[in-house]
């Protein structure tokens, strides 16, 4: 009995040491992640992710609205419409905020690749919507549940397609010149302009 108490006591410091080292490791990784998020690449990924969230919310709301209220009765048609509507804010926000591009869009280098990726994304979401249509028609659920299935299928499709979009958009909107990157970073780091006293 005494030996079992000694064993329990001797194992506690090892467990405490492991827990403490895990906390230290997590803190270290969080610090590295925070430092990385302040780099140009980190900011770009955070912005791209934010734009993806915004465009996904737009598409989900539009799909839920037009399909839920039976404005568009087909699952696939509602999904296509919702994703087309979400493409407009996605393009603008990605081009201007994520990659810092201003001025007129280049048709062959920016618009065409973006439209191609959007069409591929919509095509991918059509697969999800087709699966949702199969579930909806096979089970004859309530329309509210059907709407949830269609929206969920769109979300899953977007989540799977997101990584490919990141890779391709990074190449589309890539800024070649180091001076342009420096200028973009300097604009981000400048404090807001103070109004001059009159």
Beta strands, then each sheet from edge to edge (+ up, - down):
end
